[in-house]
Amino acid sequence: MTVVLSSAELTLRAWAAADATALAALADDAELRRWTSHRVADEDDAVRWIAAQQAGWATRERLSFAVLAHGQVAGHAVLKRPGGTGAVGEIGYWTGAPARGLGLASRAVELLTAWAFDADQGQGLTRLELFHNVGNPASCRVAEKAGFALEAVLPPRPPHPLDGHLHVCERGTVPEC
């Protein structure tokens, strides 16, 4: 099943092998490495990472999207579903340095959230969770802008070595997230 989510400014679509060069360039960023647990060292590594994302679609456990702004890969958004089933999922995201501060991450999370909750065209989930390191205020702003409420401060847990924030959004909440 091919899924493409879009708005006026951005498109979310499955990662493709042709994205390896762009991914490797975006991943060569100290700030991105600071806040994410995955590493992409070079273009060969990017090819392997993209293959892993494609495998996640096959199992339905990790539905990963390249975030494109003006036709260029600008970031990543993912819906994680352990076991590929259930009513709860986890949203993850990152943006490359050229796209930071432009609101792309929150808009990507909004698009992915709407699709995840959609029972007809999407996944029909009822609850989404979003985790980030407490020391990352930009991710906190993304979560809040996308309608995710702070639910708890969590102790460190792999792969996160520091305390984290748990933000949640539930289908049907007002304002709609």
Disulfide bonds with the S-S distance in Angstrom:
Cys169-Cys177 1.16
